[in-house]
Amino acid sequence: MISSIGAVAIGRNEGERLRHCLTSLIQQVDRVVYVDSGSRDGSVALARSLGVEVVELDTSQAFTAARGRNAGVEALRADGLPDHIQFVDGDCLLVQGWIAAGQAELNRDPTLGLVTGWRSEIHRDASVYNQMCDIEWHRPAGEIRSCGGDMLVRSTAFDKVDGFNPALICSEDEDFCLRVRAAGFTARRLPLDMTRHDANLTRFGQWWQRNVRSGHGFAEVGGMHGTHFVAERRRVWLYGAVLPLLILLALLAALPLVALILLAIYGLSWWRTARGLKAQGQPGKEAAQHAAFYTLAKLPNLQGMLFYFWRRARGQTATLIEYK
């Protein structure tokens, strides 16, 4: 069975990363649409020079990844929507052979709404933050509940759920997957390399802001899908809010021993996380470093969650939380 396929890449000021992304797509799919969110680095001209169709989002509206992906699909639809759509971020390149494998899986199993694979970092060891991204992308293969934005989607599944939710500023990919599954489709991660990613995270502030964005997603998408992000939200409330408050109260009450015992809970969390990472094959030093950041991440996560609740209470429209 031969199925038509198109690709939608989204980006903003990705520079040479975009060239690598679009070139990798052109080699594997029938049509490519690049959706630009107000770039000022020549991305639009670059895409057009490669013969790629470009959609420039209206700058009077807030940019979101969901809005960009939907706009790309509408551009594909103008000439007849392909059977399958590969979504990819502009800082990723598609691994050779992924499309053939992904399409074969979708054609083999008509219940599948989408397939995804493994993403890996191009410059994994450039920073501890890149290392953590690389580990984050490599999840177990098999049936999945949700995944990131790099995915190969059956167009009928996309239409059945009306695409991505453009109001979401983050975790729109998780929300999309959950709705696809609720519509009666399944989702699967194949044990194959899919994309190479260039996170380019070199500063602590970037890492912090990325985790603020994650926390916002925990609160918003978790609230929309009550059983999703439950464990993540509990950990954020415990380690980001409850324990710090109890430690502060213990200090104010002149109970330093109680404060130390409470503080030791963070040490226990770090130790358990480091032990788990080592059991997964990470070197000891790397596991210890990553565990420290995973423990600390609850604070920016809390900031993101509180930001979501604050803007919802004020009826404010969300704006992108950018970290690059």
C-alpha positions, 0 to 999 in steps of 0.5 A: 500500500502506497500512502501519501505523506506531507510534513509540517515543520514549525520554527522561530529563528532557528538559523542553520538548524532549520536548513538541516531540518527542511533538507532532511524532510525534503528527502523523505516526504512528498510535500513540506510546509514550513510555518514561521512564527515571526522569525527575524533571522532569514528563516523564511527566505531560507525555506523558500530557497529550498523550495519549501512552501512557507506559511507566515503566522499573523503576528497580531495573534499570540504564537503557539506551536499548536497554532503553527502545526494547525496552519501547516496542515491547512496549507497541506489541505489546500492541495489535498490532505495526505494520508499521513502527516509528519510533525517536526520542530525546526530545531530537529532533523529527521533520521533517514528511514524513519518515514518508511518505518513509520508509514509501514506501521500505520498501514499495518495497523488501522487502529493507530492514530500516530506513531513516534520514535526516539529523539536524541541530542546532536550535541548531547555532552555540550551541557548537563542540560542537553544531557537531561534532554537526551535522556528525556527523549528516550522513553520505552517503546510500545503503546504510549499515552502521549508523546512530544511534538515529533510524531507521524499522524494519520490525517483522519485521526487529526481531523477527528479531533480537530487538530491541536488546541491553539489556546495551549502555550505548552504541552499541546502535544500531550493534549493532542495525543490524549484526545486522539486516544479518546477518539478511539485510536491508539498511539505507539512508540517504535524502537527506532531513531526518529529525529536528532535535536539541537536543544542548545541549552547552555545556561541555567536560566534557560533550563529554569525557564524550560521547567517553568513552561513544563509546570504550566503544562502540568497545571493546564493540561493536567486540569483538562485531562484529570488523570494526566500529570497527576504524579508530576503535580503531586511532586511539585506541590510536595517538593516545591511548596509544602516542604519549603513552607514547613521548613520556613515554619520550623525555622520561625518556630525555632525548631532547627532539628525539625527543619533539618529533618525536613530538608533531609527529605530533599536529600533522600529524593536526590539519592533515590533519583540518582540510584534510579538513573544509575540503574538505567545505565548512567555513569555515577557522576552524571546520575548525581548531577542530573538527580540534583537538577531533577530535585531542584526542578520542582521550584520552577515547575511550581512557578509555572503552575502558579503562573497558570492559575494566576492568569486563569483567575485574571482571565488573561490570554497566555503568551509563550514561555520561551527559553531559547 
